[in-house]
Amino acid sequence: MKLISLVFSFRNEEENLKTLVDRVHKAIKKTTNWNYELVFVNDDSTDNSEKILIDLQKNFPIKIINMSRNFGNNPCVLAGFENSLGDCIVYMDSDLQDPPELITELIKQHEKGFDIVHTKRIKRLGETKLKLFSTKIAYTIINKLSDINLVKDVGDFKLISRRALDKILEQKEFYPYIRGLSVWVGFKQTYVDYVREPRGGGKTHYPMFSKTPITEFITGVTSYSLKPLYLGIVLGFFAFLFSIILIIYALYAKLTGQAVPGTTGIIIVISFFSGALLSTIGIMGIYLARIYEQTKGRTRYVIKNIKDYKK
């Protein structure tokens, strides 16, 4: 029998955990030749999530990894990856938006020889038009600027084989963009379409304009490309051309006896150059910040304890 590890990063999901575990259990039981373990990484929850999981441990193979504080989604996912034992892993959210019933199809595709099976959201229920539009724009920008092909509407819900996972874990980025790494690592990959459901219970921990989505977007852009730095050069080039045009216009106005615009021209020049400089400095600052985080040499997360199930 092969083992599949299902990794969940969560914080304050007491309303969803029982239903989630039950649905995952029923889905896996429909497969053949597969046992499973559930790896729940607790990102310092303040509700009864841990107590619920401890109670569920009596009947299900649940491993609880408690973080020492709130580290965020990516470090928790890595902690789950590094403490999973499966021949392959499936990573998904704990809010029931990703249907556990789809796991059987992911396994079928893996058994056909695919190392990474992504899920592609053909429809997203319970999300605003503004969020859907913003997500579409974000994916477009990442694809235009990065050196990997990140397919639109492909999120974190995916299956990863053990050999692909080992290569992902070999990468030593302090704050990795896991969606990008799963594409960058290569191997044989495929996609499964599905309809993303509304959140099961509770409130979202990642509002559209909160820190996490914005950080993920910036990480996705800067992790796999130097093009944003080149964008600074392009802005500087256009600023230079614009200033040349203004100089020619000023000389022409003076030679023909026309009054040379003063305040307006100064404001235009200052505004344009300030914008170009600030954009370039800001882009460089993001890259320098990533270098700074990498060179500090800190661990990406700290585990308080691991409560394993009895094998």
Secondary structure, 3 states (H helix, E strand, C coil): CEEEEEEEEECCCCCCHHHHHHHHHHHHHCCCCEEEEEEEEECCCCCCHHHHHHHHCCCCCEEEEEECCCCCHHHHHHHHHHCCCCCEEEECCCCCCCCHHHHHHHHHHHHCCCCEEEEEEEEECCCCHHHHHHHHHHHHHHHHHCCCCCCCCEEEEEEEEHHHHHHHHHCCCCCCCHHHHHHHCCCCEEEEEEEECCCCCCCCCCCCCCHHHHHHHHHHHHCCCCHHHHHHHHHHHHHHHHHHHHHHHHHHHHHCCCCCCCHHHHHHHHHHHHHHHHHHHHHHHHHHHHHHHHHCCCCCCCEEEEECCCC
